[in-house]
């Protein structure tokens, strides 16, 4: 049966069978909704928060599948033949926000791209079996790398600004010692504006 892939704001492209024209209901004789190929049952420890609209209600997706792009996304559906929705992939919380202390970049340094033990961290993420956690770590690495690159660019710009300020100060000092401003202003008071007259204007004794 064809599968329709949609974002919450519209249809997306995907390498899946041709989209169906409308949502298909599960056959009446089915005791459970079948799992589509390459999806898995959305339960712990591999649970990913994913709310979708199904038969007029907002429910958690029964089956999910993560795509590890630069910004990881997850597909969610209620079963084979039902609509497939997409959203950002995030790790499922295990505690309330008030129950934990916010992490800092130093706290999660083992998730950095340049962490010396990245190999065993990646293996541990696989052993953990939580695709949402893997997706969240990947997103953190990408964002942290981008931040690092932008900070390097900013440092280079700030260094260049410092050099320009020193050069400008030296140039201003040379201009001052050369008394450049009064010398140029003197020409302003003695300058006479001239312009060329046309033959027609000369003949009639007036200018244009």
SULKA-V140429 format. One record per residue. N is the residue number from 1. RES is the residue in one letter. SS is DSSP state (alpha for helix, beta for strand, coil for the rest). PHI is phi in radians with two decimals (none if undefined). NEAR is the number of other C-alpha atoms within 10 Angstrom. Layout:
N RES SS PHI NEAR
N RES SS PHI NEAR
This chain:
1 X coil none 11
2 X coil -1.17 17
3 X coil -2.12 22
4 X coil -1.74 24
5 X beta -1.87 25
6 X beta -2.39 19
7 X beta -1.47 14
8 X coil -1.20 12
9 X coil -1.89 8
10 X beta 2.78 9
11 X beta -1.42 14
12 X coil -2.09 12
13 X coil -1.53 10
14 X coil -2.85 11
15 X coil -1.47 6
16 X coil -2.29 10
17 X coil -0.97 11
18 X coil -0.94 12
19 X coil -1.05 19
20 X coil -1.42 15
21 X coil -1.27 9
22 X coil -2.68 11
23 X coil -1.12 16
24 X coil -1.75 15
25 X coil -1.44 13
26 X coil -1.14 16
27 X coil -0.93 10
28 X coil -1.08 7
29 X coil -1.49 6
30 X coil -1.24 8
31 X coil -1.40 8
32 X coil -2.63 11
33 X coil -1.34 16
34 X coil -1.21 15
35 X coil -1.43 17
36 X coil -1.16 18
37 X coil -1.00 9
38 X coil 1.22 9
39 X coil -1.73 17
40 X beta -2.44 17
41 X beta -1.13 17
42 X coil -1.48 20
43 X coil -2.38 13
44 X coil -1.04 10
45 X coil -1.47 12
46 X coil -1.85 17
47 X coil -1.69 23
48 X coil -2.20 26
49 X coil -1.04 19
50 X coil -2.72 24
51 X beta -1.57 16
52 X beta -2.51 20
53 X beta -1.61 15
54 X beta -2.47 15
55 X coil 0.92 9
56 X coil 1.44 7
57 X beta -2.16 9
58 X beta -1.67 11
59 X beta -2.37 13
60 X beta -1.29 18
61 X coil -1.06 24
62 X coil -1.35 21
63 X beta -2.25 25
64 X beta -2.40 28
65 X beta -2.71 22
66 X beta -1.73 23
67 X beta -2.00 15
68 X coil -1.54 15
69 X coil -1.61 10
70 X coil -1.02 12
71 X coil -2.10 15
72 X coil -1.00 19
73 X beta -2.20 18
74 X beta -2.22 22
75 X beta -1.76 22
76 X beta -2.33 29
77 X beta -2.69 30
78 X coil -1.64 26
79 X coil 2.68 24
80 X coil -1.03 20
81 X coil 1.61 22
82 X coil -1.67 24
83 X coil -1.04 25
84 X beta -1.98 24
85 X beta -1.90 25
86 X beta -2.22 24
87 X beta -2.69 17
88 X beta -1.10 17
89 X coil -1.57 25
90 X coil -2.27 22
91 X coil -1.27 17
92 X coil -1.31 18
93 X coil -1.22 11
94 X coil -1.99 8
95 X coil -2.58 8
96 X coil -1.30 7
97 X alpha -1.01 9
98 X alpha -1.27 7
99 X alpha -1.65 8
100 X coil -2.24 9
101 X coil -1.56 7
102 X coil -1.01 8
103 X coil -1.30 8
104 X coil -1.98 8
105 X coil -1.06 11
106 X coil -1.21 9
107 X coil -1.09 9
108 X coil -1.82 11
109 X alpha -1.05 12
110 X alpha -1.22 15
111 X alpha -1.63 19
112 X coil -1.20 20
113 X coil -1.08 16
114 X coil -1.66 11
115 X coil -1.15 11
116 X coil -1.00 10
117 X coil -1.69 12
118 X alpha -1.03 14
119 X alpha -1.03 9
120 X alpha -1.27 11
121 X alpha -1.14 15
122 X alpha -1.09 14
123 X alpha -1.13 10
124 X alpha -1.14 12
125 X alpha -1.12 15
126 X alpha -1.17 13
127 X alpha -1.14 9
128 X alpha -1.12 13
129 X coil 1.26 14
130 X coil -1.98 17
131 X alpha -1.17 24
132 X alpha -1.11 24
133 X alpha -1.16 21
134 X alpha -1.03 22
135 X alpha -1.11 25
136 X alpha -1.16 18
137 X alpha -1.14 21
138 X alpha -1.07 20
139 X alpha -1.11 20
140 X alpha -1.08 18
141 X alpha -1.06 18
142 X alpha -1.09 16
143 X alpha -1.18 14
144 X alpha -1.15 16
145 X alpha -1.13 15
146 X alpha -1.11 12
147 X alpha -1.08 12
148 X alpha -1.05 12
149 X alpha -1.11 12
150 X alpha -1.17 12
151 X alpha -1.15 12
152 X alpha -1.10 12
153 X alpha -1.10 12
154 X alpha -1.12 12
155 X alpha -1.08 12
156 X alpha -1.13 12
157 X alpha -1.14 12
158 X alpha -1.11 12
159 X alpha -1.11 11
160 X alpha -1.15 12
161 X alpha -1.08 12
162 X alpha -1.06 12
163 X alpha -1.12 12
164 X alpha -1.09 12
165 X alpha -1.10 11
166 X alpha -1.12 12
167 X alpha -1.12 12
168 X alpha -1.13 12
169 X alpha -1.07 12
170 X alpha -1.13 12
171 X alpha -1.14 12
172 X alpha -1.08 13
173 X alpha -1.13 12
174 X alpha -1.16 12
175 X alpha -1.13 12
176 X alpha -1.13 12
177 X alpha -1.16 9
178 X coil -1.51 11
179 X coil 0.88 11
180 X alpha -1.17 12
181 X alpha -1.14 10
182 X alpha -1.10 11
183 X alpha -1.13 10
184 X alpha -1.33 10
185 X alpha -1.12 10
186 X alpha -1.06 10
187 X alpha -1.18 10
188 X alpha -1.17 10
189 X alpha -1.36 8
190 X alpha -1.80 8
191 X coil -1.26 8
192 X coil -2.02 8
193 X coil -1.36 5
194 X coil -2.18 6
195 X coil -2.67 6
196 X coil -1.55 6
197 X coil -1.67 11
198 X coil -1.42 11
199 X alpha -1.03 10
200 X alpha -1.10 11
201 X alpha -1.22 11
202 X alpha -1.12 11
203 X alpha -1.05 9
204 X coil -1.70 8
205 X coil 1.23 8
206 X coil -2.50 10
207 X coil -1.91 12
208 X coil -1.95 7
